[in-house]
Amino acid sequence: MMDRRRYIRYKINLKGKAATTRGYCVPIEILDISIDGAKLKTDQDFPVEKKENIYLIIKWNYPIKAESEIKWIEKENFNTYFGVQFTRMSNEDKEVFLSNIANHAISNISDIYFR
C-alpha cells in the first residue's frame, strides 16, 4: 500500500491528553508526529470511532492544543493506537508547534549532511 502522507513523520516520545466531545479524557503518548498529524497510544479505555473529532493537548515545551480527526484505530493487547489528522489549531499554538517540528527535524538530520 502506498503511503499517502504529505509530510514526513518524525518518531518522538511526547505526553499529552485526548478528549472526546462527550467528555471522555485519557492520557496519551505521541509516538510519531508530522505537520498535519500524529500516531497516538493510550493504555486506557477510550471509546472513539474513525472520523470522530477529538481534542488534544500535546506537551511539547508548551502545551499545544489541537482539534483532530481520527483516521484509524488499532487495539493491541491493553493498548489503543490511533492516527489523527490535525484539523484546527490557534495561530499561537501553530507557531509554537511548527517551530518545535522544525527544531526536531534539524536535530535529526544525519551527520553526513554536515561533513
C-alpha positions as CSV (number, residue, x, y, z in Angstrom):
1,M,0.0,0.0,0.0
2,M,1.3,3.4,-0.9
3,D,1.9,6.0,1.8
4,R,-0.4,8.9,1.1
5,R,1.0,11.3,3.7
6,R,2.1,14.7,2.5
7,Y,4.6,15.4,5.3
8,I,7.5,13.5,6.9
9,R,6.6,11.8,10.2
10,Y,9.2,12.0,13.0
11,K,9.5,9.4,15.7
12,I,9.1,11.1,19.0
13,N,8.1,10.4,22.6
14,L,5.8,13.1,24.0
15,K,3.0,13.0,26.5
16,G,-0.4,14.6,26.3
17,K,-4.2,14.2,26.7
18,A,-7.0,13.4,24.4
19,A,-10.7,14.2,25.0
20,T,-13.9,13.5,23.1
21,T,-16.8,15.9,22.7
22,R,-18.7,13.5,25.0
23,G,-16.3,14.2,27.9
24,Y,-14.0,11.2,27.9
25,C,-10.4,12.2,28.6
26,V,-7.3,9.9,28.6
27,P,-3.6,10.4,28.9
28,I,-1.8,9.7,25.6
29,E,1.7,9.1,24.3
30,I,2.6,10.7,21.0
31,L,4.7,8.1,19.1
32,D,5.3,10.0,15.9
33,I,4.3,13.4,14.6
34,S,4.2,15.5,11.4
35,I,2.9,18.9,10.4
36,D,-0.6,17.6,9.8
37,G,-1.0,14.6,12.2
38,A,0.3,12.1,14.7
39,K,0.2,8.5,15.9
40,L,-1.0,8.2,19.4
41,K,-1.3,5.5,22.1
42,T,-3.2,5.1,25.3
43,D,-3.5,2.2,27.7
44,Q,-6.9,3.4,29.0
45,D,-10.3,2.7,27.6
46,F,-11.1,5.4,25.0
47,P,-14.4,4.9,23.3
48,V,-13.8,6.6,19.9
49,E,-14.5,5.8,16.3
50,K,-12.9,6.5,13.0
51,K,-13.7,10.0,11.6
52,E,-14.6,11.3,15.1
53,N,-13.3,14.7,16.2
54,I,-11.3,14.8,19.4
55,Y,-9.3,17.5,21.3
56,L,-5.6,17.1,22.0
57,I,-3.1,18.7,24.4
58,I,0.4,17.9,23.3
59,K,3.0,18.6,26.0
60,W,6.0,19.9,23.9
61,N,7.9,22.8,25.5
62,Y,4.4,24.4,25.8
63,P,1.0,22.8,26.0
64,I,-0.2,22.8,22.4
65,K,-4.0,22.4,21.8
66,A,-5.3,20.9,18.6
67,E,-8.6,19.7,17.3
68,S,-8.1,16.5,15.3
69,E,-10.0,13.8,13.3
70,I,-9.3,10.2,14.0
71,K,-8.2,8.5,10.8
72,W,-7.6,4.9,12.1
73,I,-7.8,2.9,15.3
74,E,-6.0,-0.3,16.2
75,K,-6.4,-2.2,19.5
76,E,-3.5,-4.4,20.6
77,N,-3.4,-6.1,24.0
78,F,-4.3,-3.5,26.5
79,N,-3.3,-0.5,24.3
80,T,-5.2,1.5,21.8
81,Y,-3.3,3.1,18.9
82,F,-4.8,5.7,16.7
83,G,-3.8,8.1,14.0
84,V,-5.1,11.6,13.9
85,Q,-5.1,14.5,11.4
86,F,-4.9,17.9,12.9
87,T,-7.9,20.0,11.8
88,R,-7.6,23.2,13.9
89,M,-5.0,24.9,16.0
90,S,-4.8,28.5,17.2
91,N,-2.3,30.7,15.5
92,E,-0.2,30.9,18.7
93,D,-0.2,27.1,19.1
94,K,0.5,26.6,15.4
95,E,3.5,28.9,15.6
96,V,5.0,27.0,18.6
97,F,4.1,23.6,17.0
98,L,5.8,24.4,13.7
99,S,8.9,25.8,15.5
100,N,9.1,22.5,17.5
101,I,8.7,20.4,14.4
102,A,11.5,22.4,12.6
103,N,13.8,22.1,15.6
104,H,13.1,18.4,15.9
105,A,13.7,17.8,12.2
106,I,17.0,19.8,12.2
107,S,18.2,17.9,15.3
108,N,17.6,14.6,13.5
109,I,19.5,15.3,10.3
110,S,22.2,12.8,9.7
111,D,25.8,13.9,10.4
112,I,26.6,13.1,6.7
113,Y,25.0,16.4,5.7
114,F,27.4,18.3,7.9
115,R,30.7,16.8,6.6
